[in-house]
Amino acid sequence: MKRLIQLTVNGQAHDLVVTPVGTLLDVLRDDLGLTGAKRGCDLGACGACTVILDGRPVNSCLTLAVEADGSDVATIEGVAAPGRLHPVQEAFAVHGAVQCGFCTPGMVLVTKSLLDECPEPEDRQIREALSGNLCRCTGYVKVLDAVRAAARRLRAREGVR
């Protein structure tokens, strides 16, 4: 039996009719046309489908849409300000952390979430935060450089150190 749910996605409210087994990833991609969250492994192992649900990164392929009812969802499409990349996105571009781009949305969202919680993370914290996001292209060195640079840029913007 289908069910009506309400989601706020990137600041916009949506009323959606979903099946009990439909995932948040299905709703975002198929119903709302937000394709930044990628369908990778469908097992929660690759992080390509990562979104921020009520302030924390989650694998949208493992989250049932009905479980997200009443929640706030942020996708990669909602990270940047109009006409301007978010500092995390800028750092990924500047430091060559974007290769094929398939894993990038998930990594950007995990990084943003980490830096929102911990503005000056240690390398151990960065690695731990990114541990659920697999990349076949970058080797992670440039990703770590980008996260460090984004942290510096965000701190400077906030006037911290």
N, C-alpha and C positions, 0 to 999 in steps of 0.2 A: 504494500500500500504506500503510495506516495505521501510525502509530508511537506508542509510549508515551513521554510526556515527563513530567518532574517540574518543577513551578513552586512557588515560595513566593510567594504573593500576599497582601500586607498581613499578613505574618507567619504565614499559614496554608499548610501544605503541601498540594499537590494532585497527584495522578497523573491524567493526562489522555491520552486516545487522540485523536490529531489526524491530519489528512491532510497530506501534504507541502506543499500549497499554502495551507493554512489560516493566517491571520494571527493574531498575538497579540491584535489587536482582536476577531477572531471568537471566540477562546477566552474572553476576558474577558467579552464581552457575551452570547454565546450559551450557552457552557458553564457559566460561573460566575455569570451574572446580574448582573455589575457593569457598569452602564450609564453610569457617569460619563464614561468615555472615549467620545467621540461619533464617529460615522461622518460625516465631513464631505466632504472632496474625494476620499478614497481615493487620493490622489497624494502625500501627504506635504507638501502646500503650506499647509495651514490650521492645523495644530497642535491641532485639536479632539480628536484621538485620543491626545494626549500622555500617557505614563506614565513612571515612573522605573524603568529597567531596570538593575539592578546599579549603582545610584547615579548614573545619568545619564539625562537626559530623552531619550526617543525617540518617534518616530511609530509607534504600534502598528499602524497600517494598512500600514506598509512592512516590519514585522518579522515574519518567518515564525515561527510558534509553535515549530517544531522548532529554530530558531536560539536560542530563549530557554530551551531545555531546561537544567535545573539552575540557572536564574537566580532572582534575587529581584526581584519586581515590586511597585511601590507605585502604587496608583491613588488617585484623589481620595477614594474611600470609606475609605481607610486613613490619611488625613492627620490628621484630628481625633482628639482623645482623647474617650472616651465622655462625652457631655454638655457638651463644651467645644470650640469651634472652635479651629483652629490660628491663631496670630497672623497668618499671611498671609491666611487666610480672613476673619478679623475686619477686617483692614485693607481688604480688597477691599469688604466690606460697608459699613464706616464711610465710606469715601471715594467711594462711588458707582461703583466700578469694575465692578459687576455690573449689566448691563442685561438682556438676554434670557437670559443665563446659558449659552448654547451653548458659547462659547469659554472660559468661566471655569475649568472644571476643568483644562484644559491650561495656562492662564496661571498658575493657582495652583501647579501642580506645577513649572513652569519657574521661577517665582519662588522656591519653596522650595528647589529645587536650586541656584539661583544663590546664595541667602543662606546655604545650608549651606557652599558653597565660598568665598564672598566676603561676609563679614558687613557690609561697608561699601562697596557698589559705587558707582561713579560713574555718572552718567546714561548715558554712552556704553555702559557694561557692561550696564546694565539694558536699554537699547534693543537691544543686540546679542543678549542672552539671549532677549528677547521677539520677535525678528525673524521667527521661524518660526510665530508665533501671530497669526492674522488675526481682527480683530473689526470687525463692521459697525456696531456700536452706540455704542461709547464714545468714539471719537476719540483714545484712548490717554492723554490728559492725566490723567484720573482713575486710570487703571491705573498710570501712573508715580508719581503721588502715593501710591497704595496701596503700591507696592513700597518707596518711600522710608520710609513710615510703618512698614511691617512690619520693615524693616531696623532702624529705631530701636527698635522694641518688642522685637525679639529680642536686640539688643545690651544693652538695659536689663535684660532678663530674665537674661542671662548675666553682667551686671555689668561690661560693657565700655562705657566712655565713658558 
